[in-house]
Amino acid sequence: MKKNLIYSAILSLATTLVALGAAEVVLRVKNSTMKNYDIETWRYAKELKVASPDPELGLEPARNASAILQSVEIRLNEWGLRGGPVRIPSPKRRILFLGGSVVLGWGVPEQDTISVRLQQLLQDEGEDVEVLNGGVANYNAKRYVERFLTQLEGLNPTDIVVQYFLRDAEQLDPVSGNMLLRNSEFALTTWIALSRLANRSDERSPVDYYRDVYREDQPGYLEMKKKLRMLADYAHSRDIRLFLAMTPDVHDLPNYHFGFVHDRMKTIAGELGMRYIDFLPALEKSPPQELWTIPGDLHPNAIAHHLMADALLPVIRLPSGAAAR
């Protein structure tokens, strides 16, 4: 009897492991098209991020690495910035973009990102300029400002563009070190499904959610303001031109509901001495579906990046005869 119980337990365990293994294989084959946003962001964290010694960052970009994600190559240079090597010696003008996945250009070929497009436009006007892409997916304002102040200061930018998005005031959970979630697509898919099921109890609309995020007493909002002030103090003390470019949610531009966030950030930018640019007017003229990377992933695509760069150009262009320092 005891021997039969042991045999049954071993058989059940073996059957379960085979089933889980088969599920893992099926999911990896299914997701090989690179059109599953959740899986591709999981691969991004696995292939292009490393553990950071800074607890505020959790994970930070790898150096000199590349991966094909959502059918687009993302290459990181010696600073962990998207793109090729940083110029040596420095050009007269160096513009650094800070932000999250929108700045990174998730799902957008490198040559079509806002940073590359802006560099081309400025160089066409005869400027000796380099535009660097400091975007990191799944970073909020707290993290990307912290990364600049601790890792990117040595770039000595003449200009910093904070490309701000709605989510940048959210409070992010500490990065998980769960080995199973880092290595199994099946475990990740199951965890995401359970998390979404649990979150259904939150009956707030997206508008109500972001009204809560931007309440004056919210920790994420307070951290965002604190970090932007630190960045502003740093920039002003070194005569660095500082811009805040507000990026809208491109999900429903004809019926845009997040103007209150844009108004709030315009006020904050003014208080901090940051030049404010709103990309909503440049994007709202296009049908939203023409500006998405793929259905289900509403990151701005190459068309949107070009429109944003074109809108930024007259604001960031140096006055005639001005030096870059």
C-alpha positions in Angstrom: 0.0 0.0 0.0 2.8 2.4 1.0 4.7 1.6 -2.2 1.5 2.3 -4.3 1.1 5.7 -2.6 4.7 6.6 -3.4 4.3 5.4 -7.0 1.1 7.4 -7.4 2.8 10.6 -5.9 5.8 10.2 -8.2 3.5 9.7 -11.2 1.3 12.7 -10.3 4.4 14.9 -9.9 5.9 13.6 -13.2 2.6 14.2 -15.0 2.4 17.8 -13.6 5.9 18.6 -14.6 5.4 17.3 -18.1 2.2 19.3 -18.4 3.9 22.5 -17.1 6.8 21.9 -19.5 4.4 21.4 -22.4 2.5 24.6 -21.5 5.9 26.5 -21.3 6.8 25.3 -24.8 3.4 26.1 -26.3 3.5 29.6 -24.8 7.1 30.3 -26.1 6.1 29.2 -29.6 2.9 31.3 -29.5 4.8 34.3 -28.2 7.6 34.0 -30.8 5.8 36.4 -33.0 6.9 39.2 -30.6 3.4 40.6 -30.5 2.6 39.9 -26.9 3.3 43.1 -25.0 3.5 41.5 -21.5 6.0 38.8 -22.7 8.2 41.4 -24.6 8.5 43.7 -21.6 9.4 40.6 -19.5 12.1 39.8 -22.0 13.3 43.4 -21.9 13.8 43.3 -18.2 15.5 39.9 -18.5 17.8 40.7 -21.4 18.5 44.4 -21.2 18.4 45.1 -17.4 20.6 44.1 -14.5 20.3 44.4 -10.8 21.2 47.9 -9.6 23.2 48.6 -6.4 20.9 51.6 -6.0 17.8 50.4 -4.2 15.8 53.3 -5.7 16.3 51.9 -9.2 15.9 48.1 -8.5 17.0 47.3 -12.0 19.0 49.5 -14.3 19.9 49.3 -18.1 22.7 46.9 -19.1 25.7 48.3 -20.8 26.7 47.4 -24.4 23.8 45.1 -24.9 21.1 44.5 -27.5 18.0 42.5 -28.1 15.1 42.2 -30.6 12.0 43.1 -28.8 8.6 43.5 -30.4 10.3 42.9 -33.7 12.6 46.0 -33.2 16.3 46.0 -32.2 17.0 47.9 -29.0 20.8 48.4 -28.5 22.3 50.0 -25.4 25.6 51.7 -25.5 28.4 52.1 -22.9 26.2 54.3 -20.7 23.1 52.1 -21.0 21.5 54.6 -23.4 19.6 53.5 -26.4 21.8 54.1 -29.5 25.4 54.1 -30.6 28.5 55.2 -28.6 28.5 58.7 -27.1 30.6 61.1 -29.0 34.2 61.8 -27.9 35.1 64.7 -27.7 31.7 66.2 -26.7 29.9 68.3 -29.3 29.1 71.9 -28.6 25.6 70.9 -27.7 24.4 67.7 -26.0 20.7 67.1 -25.4 19.7 64.3 -23.0 16.2 62.9 -23.0 15.0 61.4 -19.7 11.8 59.4 -19.3 10.3 56.0 -19.5 9.3 53.6 -22.3 7.9 56.4 -24.5 11.3 58.0 -24.6 13.1 54.7 -25.1 10.9 54.2 -28.2 9.2 50.9 -27.3 8.3 49.2 -30.5 9.9 52.0 -32.6 13.0 51.5 -34.8 16.0 53.5 -33.4 16.2 55.8 -36.4 12.6 56.8 -35.9 12.7 57.7 -32.2 12.2 61.3 -31.1 15.8 61.7 -30.1 17.3 60.6 -33.4 14.7 62.6 -35.4 15.4 65.7 -33.3 19.1 65.3 -33.8 18.6 65.1 -37.6 16.5 68.2 -37.7 19.0 70.2 -35.7 22.0 69.0 -37.7 20.1 69.9 -40.9 20.1 73.4 -39.5 23.8 73.3 -39.0 24.1 72.7 -35.3 26.9 70.7 -33.8 24.6 68.6 -31.6 24.2 65.2 -30.1 20.8 64.0 -28.8 21.0 61.1 -26.3 18.1 58.7 -25.4 18.0 58.1 -21.6 14.6 56.4 -21.7 14.2 53.3 -19.5 11.0 51.2 -19.7 9.1 50.8 -16.4 10.8 53.9 -14.9 8.8 56.7 -13.3 10.1 60.3 -12.6 11.6 59.2 -9.3 13.7 56.5 -11.0 14.9 58.3 -14.2 15.9 61.5 -12.2 17.7 59.3 -9.7 19.5 57.5 -12.5 20.6 60.8 -14.0 22.0 62.2 -10.8 23.8 59.0 -9.8 24.9 57.5 -13.2 24.6 60.0 -16.1 25.9 63.3 -14.7 29.2 62.6 -16.4 27.6 63.1 -19.8 27.6 66.9 -19.1 24.5 67.7 -21.1 23.8 71.3 -22.2 20.1 70.5 -22.3 17.8 68.1 -20.5 14.4 67.2 -21.9 12.1 65.4 -19.4 9.6 63.7 -21.6 6.8 63.3 -19.1 4.0 60.8 -19.2 0.9 60.2 -17.1 2.3 57.2 -15.2 5.5 59.1 -14.1 3.9 60.0 -10.8 2.8 56.5 -10.0 4.4 54.8 -7.1 6.1 51.7 -8.4 6.4 48.5 -6.4 9.9 47.2 -5.5 11.4 45.0 -8.3 10.8 41.3 -7.6 13.7 38.9 -7.5 11.4 35.9 -8.1 13.5 33.4 -10.1 10.4 31.6 -11.4 8.8 34.7 -12.8 12.1 35.8 -14.4 12.6 32.5 -16.2 9.1 31.0 -17.0 6.7 32.5 -19.5 4.0 30.2 -18.2 4.5 31.4 -14.6 4.5 35.0 -15.8 1.3 34.6 -17.8 -0.4 32.9 -14.9 0.7 35.7 -12.5 -0.4 38.4 -14.8 -3.8 36.8 -15.3 -4.3 36.4 -11.5 -3.2 40.0 -10.9 -5.7 41.4 -13.4 -8.4 39.3 -11.9 -7.6 40.7 -8.5 -7.5 44.2 -9.9 -11.0 44.0 -11.2 -12.3 44.8 -7.8 -11.0 48.4 -8.4 -14.0 50.0 -10.0 -12.3 53.3 -10.7 -12.2 54.6 -14.2 -8.8 55.5 -15.7 -9.7 59.2 -15.1 -10.6 58.6 -11.5 -7.4 56.5 -11.0 -5.2 59.3 -12.3 -7.1 62.0 -10.3 -6.1 59.9 -7.2 -2.5 59.5 -8.4 -2.1 63.3 -8.7 -3.6 64.1 -5.3 -1.3 66.3 -3.3 -1.0 63.7 -0.5 -0.1 60.7 -2.7 3.5 59.3 -2.1 4.2 58.8 -5.8 3.1 62.4 -6.6 5.2 63.8 -3.8 8.3 61.8 -4.9 7.8 63.0 -8.5 7.8 66.7 -7.4 10.8 66.1 -5.1 12.9 64.5 -7.8 12.0 67.1 -10.4 13.0 69.8 -8.0 16.3 68.1 -7.4 16.8 67.9 -11.2 15.9 71.6 -11.6 18.2 72.7 -8.8 21.0 70.7 -10.4 20.4 72.1 -13.9 20.0 75.7 -12.8 23.2 75.6 -10.8 25.1 74.5 -13.9 23.3 76.6 -16.5 21.7 73.6 -18.2 18.6 74.3 -20.2 15.7 72.3 -18.9 12.5 71.3 -20.7 9.4 69.3 -19.7 7.7 67.8 -22.7 4.2 66.5 -21.8 3.2 63.3 -23.7 -0.5 62.4 -23.9 -2.0 59.0 -23.7 -2.7 58.2 -27.4 -5.5 55.8 -26.6 -8.4 58.2 -27.2 -7.2 61.5 -28.4 -10.5 62.8 -29.9 -12.1 62.5 -26.4 -9.0 63.3 -24.3 -9.8 63.1 -20.6 -6.4 63.8 -18.9 -6.0 67.5 -19.5 -6.0 68.0 -15.8 -2.6 66.2 -15.6 -1.2 68.4 -18.4 -2.4 71.5 -16.5 -0.8 70.3 -13.3 2.5 69.5 -14.9 2.5 72.9 -16.7 2.2 74.6 -13.3 4.9 72.5 -11.8 7.2 73.1 -14.8 6.7 76.9 -14.3 7.4 76.7 -10.6 10.7 74.8 -11.3 11.8 77.1 -14.2 11.4 74.4 -16.8 10.3 75.3 -20.3 7.0 73.5 -20.9 5.9 71.8 -24.2 2.7 69.9 -24.7 2.6 67.3 -27.4 -1.2 66.9 -27.4 -1.8 69.5 -30.1 0.7 67.8 -32.4 -0.9 64.4 -32.0 -4.6 65.0 -31.6 -5.1 65.7 -35.3 -4.3 62.1 -36.2 -6.6 59.1 -35.7 -5.3 57.3 -32.5 -5.0 53.9 -34.2 -2.5 55.5 -36.6 -0.2 56.4 -33.7 -0.1 53.0 -31.8 2.8 50.5 -32.2 0.5 47.5 -32.3 -3.1 46.8 -31.3 -3.1 46.3 -27.5 0.1 48.3 -27.0 -0.6 52.0 -27.1 3.0 53.3 -27.1 3.4 56.0 -29.7 4.8 54.6 -32.9 7.3 56.1 -35.4 4.7 58.5 -36.9 4.0 59.9 -33.4 7.7 60.2 -32.6 8.3 62.2 -35.8 5.3 64.5 -34.9 6.7 65.0 -31.4 10.2 65.8 -32.6 8.8 68.3 -35.2 6.7 70.0 -32.4 9.8 70.2 -30.1 12.1 71.6 -32.7 11.0 75.3 -32.5 11.0 75.2 -28.7 14.5 73.7 -28.3 16.1 75.4 -31.3 18.8 77.9 -30.1 18.1 81.6 -30.7 20.1 83.0 -33.6 23.6 83.6 -32.5 23.2 81.8 -29.1 26.0 79.6 -27.9 25.4 76.1 -26.5 28.0 76.8 -23.8 
